[in-house]
Amino acid sequence: MDKIFDTIVIGAGQSGLACGYYLRKAKLKFLLLDKQSEPGGAWLHAWDSLTLFSPADYSSLPGWPMPKTEQKFPLRLQVVDYLMKYEQHYQLPIQRGVEVTHILKDNGIFHIHTSKGIFQAKTVISATGTWGNPYIPNIKGIDKFSGIQLHSAHYKSPDNFKGLKTLVVGEGNSGAQIVAEVSKVTEVKWSTKKEPQFLPDDVDGYYLFNVASARYRAEKEGRPFDASAYNLGNIVMVPPVKEARERGVLTSSGSFTELYDQGVIWENGQQEQFDTIIWCTGFGYDTKHLRTVVTLDERGSTETIESKSTTTDGLWLVGYGNWTGYASGTLIGLNRSTKQTVQEIEFFLNS
Ligand code: FAD
């Protein structure tokens, strides 16, 4: 493998594909590597009923719009289908089934070590998302619990929970959506540290994108961001969540301090038995393949200015969330972030 690419993108989920669009436009010599054998990134693994927060009109990658769907919010498999067709449409060069294990840099060239050999490139974009790094807090007694525990990353459908008293932990969208559907088949309690913050019914993910954009503009212009002008809830009232609220199941039972073999001990000291705990407690960043070129903190993040590494020349990180560009964790937000990233790469290669 003596070919040296201008850029290698690690990960061909939505973030990697958006980078591919701009790299192709810039006529750079590039390649995307992905460890999965099929297109779709994290959307391949999410639970069966997951939908986008935003209508198709507001969920497009650069260039080729997501087709309109019959229902307001596109379904998970419609997103997978869109991503598959997007990479075919732009004939993006992707090698699948290639896992990047680590990277070394020598004389200005990155040596990307993978399960299929070593690739070389002048620049690297890491776009590996968060799904591979689910986070579960290390709460006292967690090892003592004898029931079933799983993270939302591995939750597929309510079918396996029938008759099992279930505790769902976490106040975000995953928690609300999983409470909504598991509570249809069994008794569920919802544990949250803070009171869940619901957005108004007529607000969708596009609103969150606009809030993130306003914050971004304010910071760029050195102005304070007036958060009071916005309703900063975070739970989008997609139809199943609205329906669950109407059934009265979306109320928090508060938080617990520790687990015991049969369940949890609530803050007031009372014990409660559960058969299953579903942790909807978020993700770190799946960046372990970068540990040989940058310092990573315990969540997997590293120092960047927007998407550009501040410590390793020639390295960019895309799609991991606000620290790599505001709203860059969403389909629509990737446009701005990946366009800027590829402009920076062109500048770097030409200087
Ligand atoms: P991923 O989709 O995770 O893709 C990363 C790719 O990198 C994968 O294909 C993986 O195989 C590959 N990879 C990882 N490590 C390696 C390695 N070492 N070597 C080679 N390949 C590797 N987003 C929206 O835009 N709109 C929404 O409405 C929305 N709703 C959501 C609702 C919920 C409840 C949740 C949990 C998420 C939602 N998201 C939404 C977020 C979205 O699912 C993720 O942010 C998105 O999948 C991230 O894309 P990505 O390309 O950065 O990462």
Residues whose N, C-alpha, C, O or C-beta is under 5 A from the ligand:
A	BS01	FAD	I10 G11 A12 G13 Q14 S15 G16 L33 D34 K35 Q36 G40 G41 A42 W43 T51 L52 F53 S54 V98 E99 V100 A127 T128 G129 T130 W131 N173 S174 G205 D286 H289 V318 G319 G329 T330 L331 I332
